[in-house]
Amino acid sequence: MTVWLVNNIGLMISGDVQQPVIDADSLLVAEGRIAEIGSSLDAPAGAGVIDAGGGAVCPGLIDSHCHVVLGDYTPRQQMQNFLDSMLHGGVTTAISAGEVHLPGRPKDAVGTKILAILAARSWASVRPGGMKVLGGAVILEKGLTETDFDEMAAQGVRVVGEIGLGSVKDPDEAAEMCRWAKKRGMVVMMHSGGTSIPGSSVAGAADIMTVKPSVVAHINGAPTAMSAEEAKQVVTQTDAAIEIVQCGNVKRAAQVTELINERGEAHRLILGNDAPSGTGVVTLGILRNISWLASLGGMDPAVAICTATGNTARLYELNRGIIAEGCEADLVFLDASMGSAGSDLLSSLVEGDTPGISMVMVEGEIVITKSRNTPPPVRKAKVV
């Protein structure tokens, strides 16, 4: 693996909501990890050098809600290479919310277990364009037993997909399976708001408080949101992670962000696309979510970036999403887009603009040198 010195960084976003900005202008990457962070670091012998051009560097973005199936293809929208396209929007990790769009998806206990194990094993070996996918999110179907959760956990299944998309819809039945999953270290997502696809169910605050999931998926709807009052109940009366998605209700996203801000609980907020869906594939969705939080929700833009990086990584126990020594070197080089009313990354986000990306790195390897999807950034990173 190449050793890289990254210098001339104008702004370094940590991924940690408690300390979102790092007072440093350079970092060293070695063996796929961040080896050192500092100011005016020297390049080791034989190292490559990346000049950040005075722009910003942040951890690779993490899409907390992606309905992958198998491989870089979505049956829902009949599109190929959509994950590779998301990589051009700075997303270096996607997390499955359930392989629910598989044609002929099995809806019995044996079939849903087999699909989750197959997807978890497949995605452990597949990296579209370099992106990492945490796949194999089991959809809860009637007949699953606690022993099934033992087997799935042993085979690498780490996530329960959106509760409400399978045949298990009764909150008490779902709560029992949620306990089984959490006992085995799984992260449990739960659908919230109105129905999203045929066969899914409406889930309100009372249902969520009964089940006690790890993540309240798309609190701003996918696409139909629960009421503002119910959303407030969920935020104030549970300790679950709160997810805002691109394929949802913009008004509720802003209201929830304001509430999270008021409560000083930015550490609970994570960002997803909830795509592919009927809304489509939004390759710049996570960048757009960040701009929503900063421009409509009043959140500090540096903190907003951390909700899409370190918060999700911590929840799923991933060694990424943070710029810190020893973490995987998943990095995005970005800045205000040309023509933005904002003069730099943070001010452009406050304006509601989508940033421009000049380079993306995954585990120390440069996978993109020019985004094909974002506008061009004012300040660009380059290999020198």
Disulfide bonds with the S-S distance in Angstrom:
none
